[in-house]
Amino acid sequence: MVTIYDIAKKTGFSVTTVSKVLNNYSDVSEKTKKAIKAAVEEMDYLPNSHARTLTTKKSWTIGVVFIESLGIGVKHPFFNAVIESFRQEVEIEGYDLLFVSRNISNQKKSYLDHFRYRGVDGVVIVCSTYDDEQVKELIEDPIPTVVIDMSSDQSSVVYSDNYEGSRLAVDHLQSLGHTRIAHIAGHESTFAGEQRKKGFYQAMKALNLEVPDEYVVNGDYFSIEGGARAMKSLLELEKRPTAVYAAGDSLAMGAINAINEQGLRVPEDLSVVGYDDIELAQYIHPALTTIRQQTDLIGQESAKLLLKQIDCKESYVACTQVPVELIIRKSTGPVA
């Protein structure tokens, strides 16, 4: 078995220096860290987790709370991509992830109770709604936290620039000659849904475009079914829109299904823009024009914020807003 002494011998650094690198101390140069980490990788060194915990007073575990309203958990394409990016970032520093269960020894426990029981060093909360009381309890606790896809004045947060995304979507449709633009909104209890809807109104006002009340429809919790229902109500209007901006790609896919069922075509009869750029968006027919969220960057920035708090041994409030990008595909075209 490879030991810390073997790493020191191979690299020429002292055992103390190697130990500092393995335990993420800051008073070691990047060049030295790189050399030692390369040797660790080459020699397949695996530190003793119990010894490391005693030395650093850390569990080297980060808790994960994952809440989304569709009930599909980590299968959710956007959140899954974000968590994978987060995992890769913290894994480099030696942390493992612990996905929460509210059962401990067959007893119902809160998220906070669970994480205290496991002694995690910090918690990442992936959540889009303000309604969960146990999430609020976590955020209010001194344990270091970072929240993804939700705003909070009590925790560090990371989310996309939803207002800018809405502006990009509306501006793109207007550039194609569309003036009758509808919006399929996410549920009002969700942070992203509300921000994107407000951004839609702002963008339409900036272009002096009218928004009839019936042109803004609730798509529920970003589901394909919710998008289809919303689109059907828009198609029933006497003066139907020529373009639709949906607050999520699943909503947009549902909208396209509803349009097709009515014997209409996308984009010849109606243009559709989504939001997220999930992997499936480029493979549906027609390929979906959408607003891309940078899931890799969201995960990386979330990890950096949380690790900084863990290293400082205190929770603090910070906000990182990640830029978005318009991806033009085949679901949008000139107004007929």
N, C-alpha and C positions, 0 to 999 in steps of 0.2 A: 504494500500500500504506500502511495506517495504521501510524504509528510511535508509540512511547512519548511523543514530543514532541507529537504531535497530541492524545493523551489528556491530557497536562498542560495544553495550551492550552485545551482544551474545559472542563476541570474547574476551572482556576485554581490547581491545586496544582503544586508543584515536580516536576521530573522525578525527583528523589530520592524524594519521597513516593510517586509513582506506582509507581516501581520497587519500593519496599518492599511496597506492597500486592500487586503482581503476584507477588512472591516470598515472600508470606506471613509477613512480619516482624510481630512482636507489638506493636511500639511505635507503632502507628497506631490512632487511635480508630475505633470501629465506624461512626460517622457518615461519616468520611472514606472508610473502606473501601467502604461502601455506595455512595457517590457515584462513586467511581472504577470500581468493578465495573459499575455501571449504564452508565457511559460506554463501558467496554470492550465490553459486550454490544451497546450501540446502534451502535457504530462498527465492529463485527465485527473487533476487534483480535485478531491471532494472534501470540503471542510466538515468537521464534526459539528453538526448543528447545535447539539447541547452545549458544547464548549463555546461555540460562537455566541450563543445566547447569554451565557454567563459572563463572557468578556465584554460584550457590547451593551448589555441590558436591553436588548431588543429581541422580539420574537421572530423578526424577519418574515413577518406575514402581514399582508394587507387584506382587509375585509372588503367584500364586494356586495353592495345592495343593488339589486337589479329590478326595477319596477317599470312595467309598461302596460298599457291598458288593453292590449289585444289578447293577453293571456298566453302568448307563445314564448315568453321567456327569452333565453339567449339565442333562440332561433330568429329573433327580430334582426333583419339584415343590417340596419344602420347601427344599432347598439352593439351587435355582435362584432362588427368591424372596428368600432371604437374600442371595445374592451380588448380585442386582440392586439391592437396597437399599444394600448396601455400596458398589457401583460408583457409584451416584448421589451418595453422601455424599463419597467421595474425589475424584470428578470435579469437584465444586465447588471443591476446593482445588488443582486442576490436575494430578491424578495419573491415569495410565493403568494398566490392569491387564494383566499378562502371565500367561497361563495356561501352566502348565509342560508341557514335554515332556522326557522323559529322553534324547532324542537331540540331540546337538550335533555338527554336522559328521559325521553318521553314526556317532558314537561314543556308547555308552551312558554316561550320566553320572547322578550322584545329583541329587536336587532341590537340595541345597545347592551342588553344583558348578555347576549350571545358573544358579542365582540369583547366585552370585559372578561367573560369566562375564558375565551381563547387568548386573551392578552395581545390582540393585534396592535401593530404600531400605528396604523392609520386606516381610513376607510374611503373607498371611492363609491359614490352614490350615482347610479345611472337612473335618472328619473325625469319624467316630463310633466308631472302633475304636482300641484301643491297640496293635494288632499290627504296624503298619508301622514298620520299623526306620529308614527314611529320614525319616519324620516326627519320630521321636525325635531323630535327628541334627540336624534343623533347629531343634527346640525348644531343644536344648542349646547351639546356636551363639549368639554375641553378636548376630547380626542381629535387629532388632526383629520380633517375631511376635505374632500374636493367633490363638487357636484357637477355632473355633466348634463347639459341640455336643460338647465333650469337656473333661474336667477335667485340669489339670496344675498341679504346683507349681513348674514351671520356665518358664512362659509366661503371658502374660495370656490369660484365657479368658472367653467369653461363652456362656451356655446358659440354657435355660428352667428354670423351677422345676418339675422333674419330680415331686417329691414332692407338691407342692400340686396338680398336675394329676391325679395318681392319687387324691388325697383328694376332689377335686371330682367325679371320675367315680364313685367308690364311694358317696359321700354322695348323689349324685343318684339312683343306682339304689336305694339303701336307702330314700330318701324315697318311692319309688314302690311300696314294699312288698317289694322283692326282698331275700332273704337268702341264696339259693344263687347266688352271684356267682363266675364264673370269670374267669381272666385269660389272654389270649393274649400271651405275652411276646416282646419282641425278643431277638435272639441275645445270649447271655451275654457275648460279647466286646465288645458295644457299650455305651458309657457310658449312653446314654438308656435302652436296654433294661433294664439292671441297676437304674438309679435308679427307673424306673417300676414295676418288679416289687417292689422294696423298699417303694416308696410304697404299692403295693396292699396288701401284707401289713400295713403300719402302719395304713392306713385301715380295713381289716377288723378288726384287733385293737381299734382305738379304738371300734368299734361292736359289739364282742363277737360278731362273726360268724365262724363256723368256715370254715376253708379246707382242704378235703381235698386231699391231695397231687395227685390226678388233676385237680383244678380249675385247676392252673397248667400250661400247655402251651407248649412252645417254638414260636414262629411263625417261626423262622429269621430271615433278614435283612429283615424288614419288607416282605415281598412279598405280593401277592394270593394266590399259590399257597400260601405258607406259612400264611396265615390260613385258607385253605380246608381244608388238611390238619389243622391244629390243631382247627378247629371240628368236623370229621368225627369226630375222636377224642372230643370232648366229647359229641357226639350219641349216641355208642355206649355211654355210661355208663348203668348201670341207673337211677341217680338223677341225671339230667342237670340242669345249671344252668338257671335261668330268665332269667339275664342274663349278658352277657359284656362285659368291658372289655378292649379290644385296645390294645396299645402303639403302634399307628400306624394311620392311616386306611386304608392299603392292606391291612393285616391285617384290619381291620374289614370292608372290602369283600369280601375273600375269605370271611370268616365268613358274611356275608349270602348270598353265592352258595351256600355249602354248606347253609345252612339252607333256602333256597328249593328246592334240589335234593332235599331230603328231604320236600318237600311241606308244610313248616312255614312260618309267617308271622312277619315282623318288623314291629311289636313284639308282636303278639298272643300268639305262642308263646314268643318269646325277644326280649329287649331287647339292643341292641348299642350300645356307646359306642366311639368311635375316639379318635385323638390326632393333632394337627397342624392340622386344618382346612385341608387342601389345597383348591384351587379346586373340584375335582370332587366334594367331599363334599356340597355342597348340591344337586347335580344327579342323584345316583344315586337309586334308588327302593328303600326310602324314604330321604328325605334324612337324612344321618347326624348324629346327636348326637355331638359331639366336643369335645376340649379344644383350644382355639385357641392356637397359638404365634404371638407377635407378630413375624413375620418382618421387618417394616420396622424395628422397634426393635432386634432382634438385629443386623441389618446396620448400623444407625446407631451403636449402642454399640461394635460391633467396630471400625468405622472410627475412631471417636473415640479408642479405646484405642491403636490402631496409630499414628495420626497424632501423638498426644502423644509416643509413644516416638521416632518419627522426628524430631520437632522437638527433643526432649531429647538426641538422638543417643546413646541407650542403651536397652537392653532391660530391662524390669522386669516383675514379677509382679503382676497384679491380677485380680480376679474380679468379673464382673457377672452377676447372676442376674436374668433377665427374667421378669416375672409372666405367668401364663397365665389363660385365661378359659373357662368352660363355655359351649358353644353348644348350646342345646337345639333339636333338630329332631324328625323323625318316627320315628326308629329306636328310641326308648325309650318305654315306656308302663307302666301299672300291671301288677303281677303278676297272672297269670290265676288 
